Amino acid sequence: MTYTLLIDGPSGAGKTSLAAQIGEALGIQVVHLDDFYPGWGGLAEGARMVAEDVLHPERPGFWRWDWERDRPSEWVPLDPAADLVVEGVGAVTEASIRAARRRGEVDTVRVTADAGTRKARALNRDPGYAPWWEMWAAQEALLPALPVDVEVRRV
């Protein structure tokens, strides 16, 4: 039985930092949805890929996204027996929770922060994100807000 921690929340909330801290503390791999969203319009597709690819029971992995060329890059295989932290907008869906439960134990976390802090963090991390901020936020708003095990508010 494996363990999967799914960390979700809006852009700039602090998911990546929290996931890195947890992954390091537990000594387990962290998978970032930013590595495989298929472009700026691909949030829903990335969320689908968590359940169907990243958490696949026999051959988990994902096609890394080449953001500069705007196309898929290499396949990144994952160990089906390894514990995982999966973080990103869209990581917690009904399908991803079901897929994680098929692997073993699962916990879910939502990370939040106020809108101004989130935008400042996101644009500081990636200034090229600025033209896409509103488009991405609109996609975030379309995702259903599912109940999670833990809610973390980052400041």
Protein Blocks (a to p, Z undefined) as FASTA:
>chain_A
ZZddddeddehilmmmmmmmmmmmnopacddfklmpgcjklmmmmmmmmmmmmmomklgc
dddddfklopadddddddfkbccddedehkacfklmmmmmmnmccddddddddfklmmmm
mmmmmmmlmmmmmmmmmmmmmpccdddfbdcddZZ
